[in-house]
Amino acid sequence: MMKIPNIDDVEAFWNDKPCGLPSLDSPGDRKPFFLEIEKQRYQKHPRILYYADFKSYRLKRVLEIGCGIGTDGIQFSKHGALYTGVELTEEGSRIAKERFKLFGQPGEIIKLNAEELPFPDNHFDHVYSFGVIHHSPHPEKIVSEIYRVLKPGGTINIMLYNRTSFYYLIEVKLIRKIFFKFCHKKKLCRAAFLIFNKELYSRCEAFREKLQIMKMRNPRPSQQEWLSMNTDDAFCPIAGVYSKREAGKLFRAFRNFKSEVWFIDKDNWFLWLAFMRFIPGRIINWLEFNAGWFRMVQAQK
Ligand SMILES: C[S@@+](CC[C@H](N)C(=O)[O-])C[C@H]1O[C@@H](n2cnc3c(N)ncnc32)[C@H](O)[C@@H]1O
């Protein structure tokens, strides 16, 4: 069992690996670089545009928790929201600030831990957060701060990872465990990876190497550690998953709670990469909207 990660571990991890930033930084003209990031994000996740509904917050005070490099944040600003983004890491907030400045968009980016927000009660009309709260050691503290700073009648739109997802139940709890068991057997794994094409073969091999390092560090990860290792990266310190009931409990102070699921990561899940071509389209559709990986929570104070 490894030491229980704290907020400094979370900060160090995301600071080294700002979310949504391609591995190669662009030293040249940064505008096309950011526009490409934006294009790729909404191509991969077109439903963000539907759920986030950026255009509906003109002149509204919007707070984003964990804005990362500001890709969604700048959409709120472009559509006229009075935007504030908070972000745990120096690197994420630096890039988000650079981006707002570069595109001449108004908005405030603050580097801080959202478990304690420096805003008055009843201040914001809307709070948005995509894939953040489940990475915090104290998600309930963030949720209680969101409730405090939200105006009565204000709305929230928050993405959490879904416990009752195909990815968690089948890939994380089953397929990847088998992978972990055998990841030190290089030859065996490499033979199994031959079912993939060349590009996928090298990605599987890279993942196997990471798992092997993790295994040397921690041969018997706890359930929580295993989950954290299998969401965003093998070295991700904390990740949580929420069923509808668990999400309802986390947001119990709010009213009009609604939760919907979506998203299948067709580019990264091993089971998917191997068998996707055999699965009929309507089953894929059903899986996405009944057992997808993203749980979108919407509610009101
Ligand atoms: C998976 S990334 C998502 C970033 C962004 N929302 C996006 O969708 O691209 C998680 C982000 O949450 C930030 N984060 C995690 N815990 C946080 C906290 N307690 N307070 C503020 N930001 C936090 C991390 O630094 C990281 O940038």
The ligand as a MOL file (V3000), in Angstrom:
LIG
                    3D

  0  0  0     0  0            999 V3000
M  V30 BEGIN CTAB
M  V30 COUNTS 27 29 0 0 0
M  V30 BEGIN ATOM
M  V30 1 C -8.5520 16.1990 -15.9570 0
M  V30 2 S -7.9930 17.8510 -15.8000 0 CHG=1
M  V30 3 C -9.3810 18.7450 -16.4560 0
M  V30 4 C -9.0280 20.1480 -16.8530 0
M  V30 5 C -10.1490 20.8860 -17.6060 0
M  V30 6 N -11.3490 20.9840 -16.8420 0
M  V30 7 C -10.4050 20.1870 -18.9100 0
M  V30 8 O -11.4770 19.5990 -19.0800 0
M  V30 9 O -9.5050 20.2070 -19.7620 0 CHG=-1
M  V30 10 C -8.1650 18.1100 -14.0460 0
M  V30 11 C -7.7880 19.5180 -13.6360 0
M  V30 12 O -8.3090 19.7770 -12.3420 0
M  V30 13 C -7.3620 20.5130 -11.6060 0
M  V30 14 N -7.6680 20.2860 -10.1920 0
M  V30 15 C -7.6350 19.1080 -9.5250 0
M  V30 16 N -7.9560 19.2970 -8.2370 0
M  V30 17 C -8.2090 20.6180 -8.0930 0
M  V30 18 C -8.5570 21.4350 -6.9860 0
M  V30 19 N -8.7160 20.9020 -5.7760 0
M  V30 20 N -8.7190 22.7510 -7.1930 0
M  V30 21 C -8.5490 23.3120 -8.4360 0
M  V30 22 N -8.2110 22.5770 -9.5260 0
M  V30 23 C -8.0280 21.2550 -9.3510 0
M  V30 24 C -6.0350 19.9240 -12.0710 0
M  V30 25 O -4.9580 20.7650 -11.7930 0
M  V30 26 C -6.2790 19.7420 -13.5450 0
M  V30 27 O -5.9470 20.8770 -14.2830 0
M  V30 END ATOM
M  V30 BEGIN BOND
M  V30 1 1 1 2
M  V30 2 1 2 3
M  V30 3 1 2 10
M  V30 4 1 3 4
M  V30 5 1 4 5
M  V30 6 1 5 6
M  V30 7 1 5 7
M  V30 8 2 7 8
M  V30 9 1 7 9
M  V30 10 1 10 11
M  V30 11 1 11 12
M  V30 12 1 11 26
M  V30 13 1 12 13
M  V30 14 1 13 14
M  V30 15 1 13 24
M  V30 16 1 14 15
M  V30 17 1 14 23
M  V30 18 2 15 16
M  V30 19 1 16 17
M  V30 20 1 17 18
M  V30 21 2 17 23
M  V30 22 1 18 19
M  V30 23 2 18 20
M  V30 24 1 20 21
M  V30 25 2 21 22
M  V30 26 1 22 23
M  V30 27 1 24 25
M  V30 28 1 24 26
M  V30 29 1 26 27
M  V30 END BOND
M  V30 END CTAB
M  END
